[in-house]
Structure formats: structure tokens, C-alpha cells
Amino acid sequence: MSNLETTPEEELLASGNSCEGVELLEPRDVPLGGPRAMNVRRTLPQRKRSLVGAWCFLDHYGPDRVTESNSMYVPQHPHTGLQTASWLFTGEIEHKDSAGFQAIVRPGELNLMTAGHGITHSEFSTPDTEILHGAQLWIALPNSARQMPPTLQHYAPEAIVSNGAEVRVFLGTLGVNEHTSTSPVTTHTPLLGAEILLAPRASVELTLDPTFEHGFLLDAGAVLLDGHTLPKDFLGYLPTGHNKAVLTAKNEPVRVLLIGGTPFEEQIVMWWNFVGRTHEEIVQYRKDYMAEMGLEERSEADTVGDSAEYDDAGLRFGVFPPNEPAPLPAPALPNLRIRPRINPSN
């Protein structure tokens, strides 16, 4: 998904609120722009915390009834230096990209797109979708992988069913009561991603990697995280050092999205749909995108990055399938240097 805000702002970080060891990250409502706006609840990035592991962006949306004026309608748009993880609870989304991949995103199935040096893609809710509900997440790529060619991976994890819990691990490894599940999907830093469903009054013990930091997003129901109430739509953050966590449902079914990873030590600069390392890189990404889409002319003064950042045709973002809606224009850059995102220490 694109960040469709027409004036994306830089976020300044501060220490988070805590609830006896659980830092509570409050969502903010973000109306995405464009002719068919949809609202999302964003918990990453924010002033309190910019990343959880390498997870650098989390939009949570729905359940929304899909109508002509309220659907996912995201034409061609760019990404650099990240992976996008699409995870649906209800509905379907059609994905197309400039690396030649086309896919249908379905509930309980991961689509992980690696942007590498650059990719464009589109996302539209399918005609048969009546209710759209899910999450869109971004993962910052480390220096070792951020200039790789773009690609797409798909994985439909089998559910672990145990004592009223149903858990699908789509990235990394997670222990669930007496069971363990591991995803075969390639990531470029140690990561964890899982969907957890609990029946009313069910409880599950999760075995965590203590070198990871973790985030628990409550999508539905009422739940206790290690005995403390996790408010709906909030992200409950646990720092490194935890080797287990217990989730206990109250009197209704629960859905929790779990993310985690080792703390991301590299400094990143993130603006609109680009992840880079410097202000100058972001400026170059925008110039390349707008020029390749025919939205702005490239001047003689514009510089071009290292050849490794482009494909064999000299394009950063590749060639998109023909006869598609017009690409989204990039917003104007702010009149200041884009500053790096740095997490508060654990």
C-alpha cells in the first residue's frame, strides 16, 4: 500500500507510555488521500517509537464495507529500500508490479514484496470483495539488501490449533504452547510475524526470542497481555529480554497481530514511500520516479545514483504493465532536510 498522504510529515520521537513494562502505542487516524479515500489506523511510525525490529510502518484498516467511494484504490506508486507485507483478515486485493508479478492477496496468506533498489506496484480491492479488513506493514531493508532486485514471495501458513488458540506464523519462528512453527519466507533481518486468534476465555503462552523486541496489535475482542489490558487498536510493545508472553482472551473472540525482530541498528530516512539513508537519496528517488513516470522532466543538473541502483534498461523502478490507471504523483518535498529516524533506547 502507498502512503497516500499529500503532505507526509517528519515524525519527531519521544519516549513511550508504559503499563508496567508494556509500552502502549496509540493509533492515529489517517485519511488516505486521492479520489477514493479510505481511513487507516496507524501505529508505526509515530513520535513514541519509529520501529519494532525492522518493522517501520503499520497501517490497520477495516472492517469496511466496500463501495464505489470506499474501497482500496491505489494506482501505481513507488517503493525503495523496504519490504511490504500484506496481511488480510477479510476481502481480497489484486497486486500488480513493475517486476512482472501479479497476485491476489487473500486472508491468511502473506504477500511479501521486496522493493530493493526500486519497484512500482498497484493495489485494488477485487470486484467480489464486500468487506475489506487487514493490515499493511513495511520492513526496512538493511544496507546489505536494500539495492537488490525487486521480487515477490507468497506463503499460506498452516494454523497451529492449541487449547482455543489458532496461530498462523507468516514470518520467522514462534512457539505456541507446546508447538513451534517456522515460516520459510526469506527476510533480510531476523523477524517475526503472526496472526493469533483466541476463543473466548482461552489463553496461549508464546515462546519469544529474548533478542527480539515485539509488538502486539489488538484487532478484535478484549485481551490481557501478561495480565494487563491491551486497548483495542493499540500496539503493545515489549522490549528485548522477554522469553515468553501470555495472551488471555476475555469474554469474546480475539484477534491479535504479532510483529517482532532484533532492534534495527541502521539509521534510516523515511519519507512518503521511500526508505533511504540520507536526505539526498530521498531527493534522488523522487526525481527518478517522477521522470520515469513522465510526470516531471529530468533536468541536466539532476544526478543519477550508482549503476547498481538501476536495472539493465537504466531504470530504477522498472516497467509497469500497460493500460493501467495513471501513476500517483509524488508529493512535493518539504522545505527542510529530512531527518533520520532513531528509536528511543530500550
N, C-alpha and C positions, 0 to 999 in steps of 0.2 A: 504494500500500500504506500502511496505517496503521502508525505506531509503536505497537505493542500493549503496550509495557512499562507495567505498572501503577503504577510509581513512577519515571517518567523523571527522570533526574538532570541537573543542570547540569554541563557539562564545563569544567574549567579548562585553559588552553592552556600548553604549554611548547614549547621548540624541538625539532625533529625529529632523528632519527638520520640520518646521511648516509653514502653509499657513493660516495666520490669524485664528488660533485656530484649524486648521485641520493639523495633523501631517501626512506627506506623507512618506509612507514606500515603497521604491523602490524594485521591484523584482530583483532577480538574477537568471540567467540561470544555471540550474544544470543538467548535463548529467548523468542520472542514469546508473549505471554500468551493467555488465552482457552481455551475447551474443546478446541480443536484446535490445539495449539501447534505451531509449526514453528520450526526454528532457522535463523538467518541469520548471515553473517559481515559485520560492519560495519567499514568503513574510514573513513567520514566520517559525522558529525563525531567527532573524538577530541581528546585533550589536545594531541597534537603539531601538529595542523592542523585547522581548522574548515571551510575552504572550499578548493576549487580552481576559480578563476574564480568564477562564481556557483553552482557545484555545491556543495550544502551537506549532502547526505545520500546515502550509497551503501550499500545492503544487497545482498549477493550470496548466493544460496541454491541448493541442489541440487548435483548431480543427486539428487533424492529420489524414491523410488517412492511414488506417491500411493495412500494407503489411507484408510479412513474416519477414522482417527485421525491422519493425516499428510497434509494437503492444504492448499491455500490457501483459507482460510475467513475472510474479512474482511468482516463486515457493514458497513452504512452507518456512515461516520465522516467527520469534517470535515477541511478544509484551508483555510488562508488564506495569502495573500502569497507563493505559490510555484507552480511548475510541477512535475508529476510526470512522469517519463519512464520508461515501462515497456519493457523490452527482454528478450525471451526467447530462450533457446538451444534449449529443448525444452519441449513441452507447450503448453497453451492456457489463457487466463484470460478469464472473462466480466466485463466492466466495465459498470456502470450508475451514473448520477449524477443529481443534482438539477437540472442544466441541461438534461436531456432527452436526453442522449446514451447510447446503448448500443453496445458494440463487443466484438469478440473480439480479444484480444491474441494474436498468433501469432509464432513465431520469425522473426527477420529483418525484423520490421515494427514501426515506432515508433508508440506511442500517447502523445501529449503532452497532458496535461490541465493547463489553466491555471486555478488556483483563483481568482485575483483577490481580490475582497472576501470571497468565501466560497463553498464548494461542499461537498456531501457525496457520497461515492461508495462502491460496494462492489466487491469483487474475489473471485471464486470460481473455482478451477480447474474446468475443464469435465469432465463425466462421462466423456468418452473419453480424458482425459489419464492416462497411466500413469507418465510421468517428468516432473517439474517442475524446471526449471533456468533461472536467469536472474538479472536484476539489476533493482532498483528504485532510482531516483535522483530526488532533488529538486533544483530550481533556485530560488534566491532571486530574487524579482522586485524590480526597482528601484522607488524611490518613484514614478516616472512611470507604472508599470503595475500596482502592487500593489492598486489599488482598481478595476480594470477588471472587466467582467462575465466570468463563467467561460465556458470553451469547451474544445473537444477537437479536436486535429489528429491525422491518421493519415498515415503515409508508409511506403512499402515501397521502400527504396533498391535500385537495381541494383548488383550487385557489380562492383568493379574486379578483374580477374584478371590478375596480372602476376608471372611468374617464381616460381611456387609460392606466391604470396600471393593471398588473396581478401579484399577490404576493402569494407565497407558503411558509407558515411558517412551517418548519420541526422540530424546537426545540423552546420551550418557548412560549412567548406571544408577539404579535406585533399589534399595532393599525395602520390601513391603512385608511387614510381619515376618514370616519365615521364608518368604520368596525373594528372588532377585531377578531383575530384568535389565537387559543391556540393549541399547539401540546400535545398529550397525552404521548409522549415518555419520559421515565424515564432518568433523568440526576442526577448527584450527587453534583453539584453546580448549582446556578441559571445561565441559559444560554439562548441565543437566536441564532437561525439560520434561514435564509430566503433567497429565490431567488426572485428578483424583476425584472420584465420585464416592460419596458415603450415603448409606441408607440412614434414615432417622435413628439417632442414638447409637450409631455404630462408631467405632474407634479404630484407628490404624496407627501403628508405630512405624516410622520411616527411619531407615538407617542412612545417615548422611555422611558425606566425606567431610571431615573436620577442616580440611584445607580450603573448602568452598565457603563462600557466602551465599545465602539463599533468600528468595523472595516468594511469599505465599499470597496469591491474589484470590480473594473470595469472590466468586461469580454469583453463586446462588446459595440460599439457605442461611443457617446460623451455625457457627463453628467456634470451637476453642482451639487455639494454638498453644500447646504446652500449658493448658489451663487458663489462658487469657483470651478474652473475646476478640476476634478479628472482625472489625466492621466490614460490612458489605462494600465491595468495590475498592477497598483499601489494599495496599501491598504491605504485608507484614515482613519486615526484613530481619534476618538473623545473621550476625557477623560470623566470621570464621571461628572455629573452636567447638562447634556443636557436632556431636556424632550421632544424634538422633533427634527426632521431633515427633510429637504425638498430636494428631488431629482427632477431635471428638465432635461429632455432629450433635446438635440439639434435637428438636422435635420435628425436623423436616429434612428432606434430602439436600445434600450439599454438593457443590462443585467447586473445586479449588484448582487453580493453575499454579504449578510449582516451577520456578526457574532457579538456576544456581550456576556457580562456576568459581574458579580461582580468581582472586582480585586481579583486575586488568591493570597492569603496571605501566602501560604505554600511555603517553599523553595524546589525546585526540582533540581535533577541532571538528565540530559537527554543526552544519547549517543546512537548512532545508532538507534535501535528500542525499546530501553528500557527507561522507566521513573522510577526513584527511588528517594531516599532522600540522599544517600551517595555514595561515590566512591566505598566503599566496597560492597554495594548492587549491583551495576552495574557489578562488577567483578564476584559476585556470579551468577547473571543472565546469564552472558556469559558462565560460567563454566557449569551450569545446562543445558543450551541449547545445547552446543556442545557435552556434554556427552550423553544427551538423544537422540540426532540425530545420535549418533555413529560417530561423526566427530572428537572427541578427547576422550582420556581415562581420567577418573576421578582419580586423584591421592589420596593416603591416606591422604595427607595434606589438600585436599580440604574440606572446611567446608560446612555444609548444614544448611540452614536457619530454622526458626521456622516451625513446622509441619503445621501450618495454611497456609503456602505458597505453599503447595503441595496438590495434590488430594489423593483419597483413595489408589491409587496404588503407592504413593510416588513420583509422577511425577509433576514437576512444569507446564510443557507445554502440558500434555495430550498425546493422541494417535491420529495420523493423519490418514485419510482414506488410505487404501493400494493402491499400483500400481499407485502412483503419481510420478511426476518428483522429482529428488533428492532435499533435502532441501538446502537453501542457507547457506554457512558457515558464521559465524560472522567474521568481520574484527578483526585484532589484536588490542588490547587495546593500547592507547597512552602511551608513557613513562613518564607520569606525572599524577598527581591526577586530576580527572575530577571535575571541579569546578561547584558550583550551579549557576543556572540562576536566576537573580534578576532583575525585571523591574525598569526602572527609575521612580521616583515618578511622579504622575500626576500633 
